[in-house]
Amino acid sequence: MERVKEFFTIKRIIMLIGIILIITFAFSNLEPVSVNFLVAEVKIPLFYEIVGVGAIGFLCGYFLKSKK
């Protein structure tokens, strides 16, 4: 029981809720949209764009977090 309390910290619970919200929002937006890059334009489902931006945000937060 003590290991479960150590694993489910407030930080991990908030992160899990955020991931669930991003995935739920992404699955409710499946229509294709145009994404303009500097030299190209592609049509992809909004789902991929939302998940991609969420993943980039997660990775930035993970790699740039301060070490305390």
Backbone atoms as SQL, in Angstrom:
CREATE TABLE atoms (id INTEGER PRIMARY KEY, chain TEXT, resi INTEGER, resn TEXT, atom TEXT, x REAL, y REAL, z REAL);
INSERT INTO atoms VALUES
  (1, 'A', 1, 'MET', 'N', 0.811, -1.194, 0.000),
  (2, 'A', 1, 'MET', 'CA', 0.000, 0.000, 0.000),
  (3, 'A', 1, 'MET', 'C', 0.863, 1.272, 0.000),
  (4, 'A', 2, 'GLU', 'N', 1.985, 1.213, 0.683),
  (5, 'A', 2, 'GLU', 'CA', 2.886, 2.372, 0.742),
  (6, 'A', 2, 'GLU', 'C', 3.481, 2.683, -0.627),
  (7, 'A', 3, 'ARG', 'N', 3.781, 1.641, -1.425),
  (8, 'A', 3, 'ARG', 'CA', 4.334, 1.866, -2.769),
  (9, 'A', 3, 'ARG', 'C', 3.313, 2.541, -3.672),
  (10, 'A', 4, 'VAL', 'N', 2.035, 2.206, -3.495),
  (11, 'A', 4, 'VAL', 'CA', 0.989, 2.836, -4.299),
  (12, 'A', 4, 'VAL', 'C', 0.910, 4.324, -3.961),
  (13, 'A', 5, 'LYS', 'N', 0.995, 4.678, -2.683),
  (14, 'A', 5, 'LYS', 'CA', 0.961, 6.085, -2.280),
  (15, 'A', 5, 'LYS', 'C', 2.166, 6.841, -2.815),
  (16, 'A', 6, 'GLU', 'N', 3.316, 6.190, -2.856),
  (17, 'A', 6, 'GLU', 'CA', 4.509, 6.835, -3.390),
  (18, 'A', 6, 'GLU', 'C', 4.403, 7.049, -4.893),
  (19, 'A', 7, 'PHE', 'N', 3.733, 6.112, -5.592),
  (20, 'A', 7, 'PHE', 'CA', 3.635, 6.209, -7.048),
  (21, 'A', 7, 'PHE', 'C', 2.642, 7.292, -7.460),
  (22, 'A', 8, 'PHE', 'N', 1.482, 7.362, -6.803),
  (23, 'A', 8, 'PHE', 'CA', 0.443, 8.319, -7.169),
  (24, 'A', 8, 'PHE', 'C', 0.613, 9.624, -6.406),
  (25, 'A', 9, 'THR', 'N', 1.570, 10.413, -6.856),
  (26, 'A', 9, 'THR', 'CA', 1.779, 11.734, -6.269),
  (27, 'A', 9, 'THR', 'C', 0.822, 12.722, -6.936),
  (28, 'A', 10, 'ILE', 'N', 0.686, 13.891, -6.341),
  (29, 'A', 10, 'ILE', 'CA', -0.195, 14.923, -6.899),
  (30, 'A', 10, 'ILE', 'C', 0.260, 15.303, -8.305),
  (31, 'A', 11, 'LYS', 'N', 1.548, 15.411, -8.514),
  (32, 'A', 11, 'LYS', 'CA', 2.098, 15.777, -9.823),
  (33, 'A', 11, 'LYS', 'C', 1.719, 14.747, -10.880),
  (34, 'A', 12, 'ARG', 'N', 1.817, 13.481, -10.553),
  (35, 'A', 12, 'ARG', 'CA', 1.485, 12.431, -11.527),
  (36, 'A', 12, 'ARG', 'C', -0.012, 12.365, -11.788),
  (37, 'A', 13, 'ILE', 'N', -0.819, 12.599, -10.773),
  (38, 'A', 13, 'ILE', 'CA', -2.269, 12.593, -10.969),
  (39, 'A', 13, 'ILE', 'C', -2.685, 13.741, -11.874),
  (40, 'A', 14, 'ILE', 'N', -2.127, 14.933, -11.667),
  (41, 'A', 14, 'ILE', 'CA', -2.446, 16.081, -12.517),
  (42, 'A', 14, 'ILE', 'C', -1.993, 15.832, -13.950),
  (43, 'A', 15, 'MET', 'N', -0.819, 15.235, -14.128),
  (44, 'A', 15, 'MET', 'CA', -0.323, 14.927, -15.464),
  (45, 'A', 15, 'MET', 'C', -1.235, 13.908, -16.155),
  (46, 'A', 16, 'LEU', 'N', -1.688, 12.900, -15.428),
  (47, 'A', 16, 'LEU', 'CA', -2.586, 11.895, -15.994),
  (48, 'A', 16, 'LEU', 'C', -3.913, 12.516, -16.407),
  (49, 'A', 17, 'ILE', 'N', -4.451, 13.404, -15.588),
  (50, 'A', 17, 'ILE', 'CA', -5.698, 14.090, -15.942),
  (51, 'A', 17, 'ILE', 'C', -5.496, 14.940, -17.193),
  (52, 'A', 18, 'GLY', 'N', -4.358, 15.629, -17.294),
  (53, 'A', 18, 'GLY', 'CA', -4.067, 16.434, -18.484),
  (54, 'A', 18, 'GLY', 'C', -3.974, 15.592, -19.743),
  (55, 'A', 19, 'ILE', 'N', -3.321, 14.445, -19.649),
  (56, 'A', 19, 'ILE', 'CA', -3.200, 13.547, -20.804),
  (57, 'A', 19, 'ILE', 'C', -4.568, 13.039, -21.227),
  (58, 'A', 20, 'ILE', 'N', -5.401, 12.671, -20.259),
  (59, 'A', 20, 'ILE', 'CA', -6.745, 12.183, -20.575),
  (60, 'A', 20, 'ILE', 'C', -7.564, 13.285, -21.243),
  (61, 'A', 21, 'LEU', 'N', -7.451, 14.526, -20.766),
  (62, 'A', 21, 'LEU', 'CA', -8.185, 15.631, -21.386),
  (63, 'A', 21, 'LEU', 'C', -7.713, 15.903, -22.807),
  (64, 'A', 22, 'ILE', 'N', -6.404, 15.861, -23.045),
  (65, 'A', 22, 'ILE', 'CA', -5.881, 16.087, -24.393),
  (66, 'A', 22, 'ILE', 'C', -6.362, 14.999, -25.349),
  (67, 'A', 23, 'ILE', 'N', -6.312, 13.753, -24.920),
  (68, 'A', 23, 'ILE', 'CA', -6.753, 12.650, -25.789),
  (69, 'A', 23, 'ILE', 'C', -8.253, 12.725, -26.052),
  (70, 'A', 24, 'THR', 'N', -9.050, 13.049, -25.031),
  (71, 'A', 24, 'THR', 'CA', -10.496, 13.181, -25.222),
  (72, 'A', 24, 'THR', 'C', -10.811, 14.313, -26.195),
  (73, 'A', 25, 'PHE', 'N', -10.149, 15.453, -26.026),
  (74, 'A', 25, 'PHE', 'CA', -10.357, 16.582, -26.929),
  (75, 'A', 25, 'PHE', 'C', -9.919, 16.225, -28.347),
  (76, 'A', 26, 'ALA', 'N', -8.825, 15.504, -28.479),
  (77, 'A', 26, 'ALA', 'CA', -8.321, 15.135, -29.797),
  (78, 'A', 26, 'ALA', 'C', -9.289, 14.197, -30.513),
  (79, 'A', 27, 'PHE', 'N', -9.844, 13.218, -29.814),
  (80, 'A', 27, 'PHE', 'CA', -10.764, 12.280, -30.453),
  (81, 'A', 27, 'PHE', 'C', -12.090, 12.926, -30.839),
  (82, 'A', 28, 'SER', 'N', -12.427, 14.053, -30.231),
  (83, 'A', 28, 'SER', 'CA', -13.661, 14.738, -30.615),
  (84, 'A', 28, 'SER', 'C', -13.444, 15.659, -31.815),
  (85, 'A', 29, 'ASN', 'N', -12.219, 15.785, -32.300),
  (86, 'A', 29, 'ASN', 'CA', -11.890, 16.642, -33.443),
  (87, 'A', 29, 'ASN', 'C', -11.140, 15.834, -34.494),
  (88, 'A', 30, 'LEU', 'N', -11.876, 15.146, -35.328),
  (89, 'A', 30, 'LEU', 'CA', -11.256, 14.268, -36.326),
  (90, 'A', 30, 'LEU', 'C', -11.312, 14.823, -37.750),
  (91, 'A', 31, 'GLU', 'N', -11.927, 15.999, -37.961),
  (92, 'A', 31, 'GLU', 'CA', -12.036, 16.527, -39.318),
  (93, 'A', 31, 'GLU', 'C', -10.679, 17.019, -39.818),
  (94, 'A', 32, 'PRO', 'N', -10.441, 16.914, -41.127),
  (95, 'A', 32, 'PRO', 'CA', -9.145, 17.349, -41.673),
  (96, 'A', 32, 'PRO', 'C', -9.014, 18.873, -41.690),
  (97, 'A', 33, 'VAL', 'N', -7.797, 19.337, -41.451),
  (98, 'A', 33, 'VAL', 'CA', -7.491, 20.771, -41.506),
  (99, 'A', 33, 'VAL', 'C', -6.216, 20.960, -42.311),
  (100, 'A', 34, 'SER', 'N', -6.022, 22.170, -42.818),
  (101, 'A', 34, 'SER', 'CA', -4.800, 22.504, -43.549),
  (102, 'A', 34, 'SER', 'C', -3.763, 23.030, -42.569),
  (103, 'A', 35, 'VAL', 'N', -2.562, 22.495, -42.673),
  (104, 'A', 35, 'VAL', 'CA', -1.450, 22.953, -41.854),
  (105, 'A', 35, 'VAL', 'C', -0.414, 23.539, -42.795),
  (106, 'A', 36, 'ASN', 'N', -0.073, 24.814, -42.599),
  (107, 'A', 36, 'ASN', 'CA', 0.888, 25.500, -43.453),
  (108, 'A', 36, 'ASN', 'C', 2.256, 25.502, -42.794),
  (109, 'A', 37, 'PHE', 'N', 3.216, 24.905, -43.475),
  (110, 'A', 37, 'PHE', 'CA', 4.608, 25.003, -43.076),
  (111, 'A', 37, 'PHE', 'C', 5.231, 26.106, -43.917),
  (112, 'A', 38, 'LEU', 'N', 6.491, 26.357, -43.766),
  (113, 'A', 38, 'LEU', 'CA', 7.113, 27.446, -44.529),
  (114, 'A', 38, 'LEU', 'C', 7.083, 27.192, -46.031),
  (115, 'A', 39, 'VAL', 'N', 7.282, 25.950, -46.439),
  (116, 'A', 39, 'VAL', 'CA', 7.363, 25.658, -47.869),
  (117, 'A', 39, 'VAL', 'C', 6.290, 24.697, -48.355),
  (118, 'A', 40, 'ALA', 'N', 5.472, 24.175, -47.464),
  (119, 'A', 40, 'ALA', 'CA', 4.488, 23.186, -47.886),
  (120, 'A', 40, 'ALA', 'C', 3.200, 23.346, -47.088),
  (121, 'A', 41, 'GLU', 'N', 2.144, 22.797, -47.643),
  (122, 'A', 41, 'GLU', 'CA', 0.847, 22.771, -46.966),
  (123, 'A', 41, 'GLU', 'C', 0.317, 21.345, -47.025),
  (124, 'A', 42, 'VAL', 'N', -0.102, 20.838, -45.892),
  (125, 'A', 42, 'VAL', 'CA', -0.637, 19.476, -45.840),
  (126, 'A', 42, 'VAL', 'C', -2.005, 19.504, -45.178),
  (127, 'A', 43, 'LYS', 'N', -2.820, 18.521, -45.540),
  (128, 'A', 43, 'LYS', 'CA', -4.123, 18.347, -44.891),
  (129, 'A', 43, 'LYS', 'C', -4.027, 17.106, -44.014),
  (130, 'A', 44, 'ILE', 'N', -4.207, 17.306, -42.721),
  (131, 'A', 44, 'ILE', 'CA', -4.172, 16.195, -41.770),
  (132, 'A', 44, 'ILE', 'C', -5.366, 16.349, -40.825),
  (133, 'A', 45, 'PRO', 'N', -5.796, 15.230, -40.226),
  (134, 'A', 45, 'PRO', 'CA', -6.865, 15.348, -39.231),
  (135, 'A', 45, 'PRO', 'C', -6.397, 16.186, -38.036),
  (136, 'A', 46, 'LEU', 'N', -7.303, 16.970, -37.502),
  (137, 'A', 46, 'LEU', 'CA', -6.995, 17.826, -36.364),
  (138, 'A', 46, 'LEU', 'C', -6.505, 16.998, -35.173),
  (139, 'A', 47, 'PHE', 'N', -6.929, 15.733, -35.118),
  (140, 'A', 47, 'PHE', 'CA', -6.490, 14.819, -34.064),
  (141, 'A', 47, 'PHE', 'C', -4.969, 14.755, -33.983),
  (142, 'A', 48, 'TYR', 'N', -4.313, 14.564, -35.122),
  (143, 'A', 48, 'TYR', 'CA', -2.855, 14.460, -35.146),
  (144, 'A', 48, 'TYR', 'C', -2.180, 15.765, -34.716),
  (145, 'A', 49, 'GLU', 'N', -2.785, 16.863, -35.099),
  (146, 'A', 49, 'GLU', 'CA', -2.219, 18.158, -34.724),
  (147, 'A', 49, 'GLU', 'C', -2.311, 18.371, -33.209),
  (148, 'A', 50, 'ILE', 'N', -3.451, 18.048, -32.619),
  (149, 'A', 50, 'ILE', 'CA', -3.633, 18.217, -31.178),
  (150, 'A', 50, 'ILE', 'C', -2.697, 17.298, -30.396),
  (151, 'A', 51, 'VAL', 'N', -2.620, 16.041, -30.794),
  (152, 'A', 51, 'VAL', 'CA', -1.736, 15.089, -30.107),
  (153, 'A', 51, 'VAL', 'C', -0.273, 15.496, -30.292),
  (154, 'A', 52, 'GLY', 'N', 0.084, 15.958, -31.477),
  (155, 'A', 52, 'GLY', 'CA', 1.457, 16.379, -31.737),
  (156, 'A', 52, 'GLY', 'C', 1.862, 17.575, -30.892),
  (157, 'A', 53, 'VAL', 'N', 0.984, 18.563, -30.795),
  (158, 'A', 53, 'VAL', 'CA', 1.288, 19.738, -29.981),
  (159, 'A', 53, 'VAL', 'C', 1.361, 19.354, -28.502),
  (160, 'A', 54, 'GLY', 'N', 0.483, 18.456, -28.060),
  (161, 'A', 54, 'GLY', 'CA', 0.541, 17.976, -26.683),
  (162, 'A', 54, 'GLY', 'C', 1.836, 17.242, -26.392),
  (163, 'A', 55, 'ALA', 'N', 2.276, 16.422, -27.343),
  (164, 'A', 55, 'ALA', 'CA', 3.530, 15.681, -27.164),
  (165, 'A', 55, 'ALA', 'C', 4.731, 16.630, -27.141),
  (166, 'A', 56, 'ILE', 'N', 4.722, 17.627, -28.012),
  (167, 'A', 56, 'ILE', 'CA', 5.816, 18.604, -28.017),
  (168, 'A', 56, 'ILE', 'C', 5.844, 19.373, -26.700),
  (169, 'A', 57, 'GLY', 'N', 4.686, 19.759, -26.199),
  (170, 'A', 57, 'GLY', 'CA', 4.619, 20.451, -24.915),
  (171, 'A', 57, 'GLY', 'C', 5.103, 19.584, -23.767),
  (172, 'A', 58, 'PHE', 'N', 4.737, 18.305, -23.797),
  (173, 'A', 58, 'PHE', 'CA', 5.194, 17.382, -22.758),
  (174, 'A', 58, 'PHE', 'C', 6.707, 17.230, -22.804),
  (175, 'A', 59, 'LEU', 'N', 7.257, 17.048, -23.986),
  (176, 'A', 59, 'LEU', 'CA', 8.704, 16.879, -24.115),
  (177, 'A', 59, 'LEU', 'C', 9.460, 18.140, -23.701),
  (178, 'A', 60, 'CYS', 'N', 8.942, 19.306, -24.061),
  (179, 'A', 60, 'CYS', 'CA', 9.591, 20.553, -23.637),
  (180, 'A', 60, 'CYS', 'C', 9.573, 20.681, -22.117),
  (181, 'A', 61, 'GLY', 'N', 8.454, 20.380, -21.510),
  (182, 'A', 61, 'GLY', 'CA', 8.367, 20.444, -20.064),
  (183, 'A', 61, 'GLY', 'C', 9.272, 19.437, -19.391),
  (184, 'A', 62, 'TYR', 'N', 9.382, 18.267, -19.993),
  (185, 'A', 62, 'TYR', 'CA', 10.225, 17.217, -19.409),
  (186, 'A', 62, 'TYR', 'C', 11.699, 17.589, -19.473),
  (187, 'A', 63, 'PHE', 'N', 12.140, 18.081, -20.616),
  (188, 'A', 63, 'PHE', 'CA', 13.559, 18.379, -20.793),
  (189, 'A', 63, 'PHE', 'C', 13.977, 19.716, -20.192),
  (190, 'A', 64, 'LEU', 'N', 13.048, 20.632, -20.024),
  (191, 'A', 64, 'LEU', 'CA', 13.396, 21.955, -19.513),
  (192, 'A', 64, 'LEU', 'C', 13.045, 22.148, -18.048),
  (193, 'A', 65, 'LYS', 'N', 12.571, 21.102, -17.394),
  (194, 'A', 65, 'LYS', 'CA', 12.183, 21.253, -15.989),
  (195, 'A', 65, 'LYS', 'C', 13.413, 21.567, -15.142),
  (196, 'A', 66, 'SER', 'N', 13.174, 22.315, -14.102),
  (197, 'A', 66, 'SER', 'CA', 14.294, 22.678, -13.221),
  (198, 'A', 66, 'SER', 'C', 14.578, 21.523, -12.277),
  (199, 'A', 67, 'LYS', 'N', 15.825, 21.320, -12.006),
  (200, 'A', 67, 'LYS', 'CA', 16.246, 20.249, -11.099),
  (201, 'A', 67, 'LYS', 'C', 16.318, 20.817, -9.690),
  (202, 'A', 68, 'LYS', 'N', 15.474, 20.307, -8.833),
  (203, 'A', 68, 'LYS', 'CA', 15.449, 20.801, -7.456),
  (204, 'A', 68, 'LYS', 'C', 15.976, 19.759, -6.514);
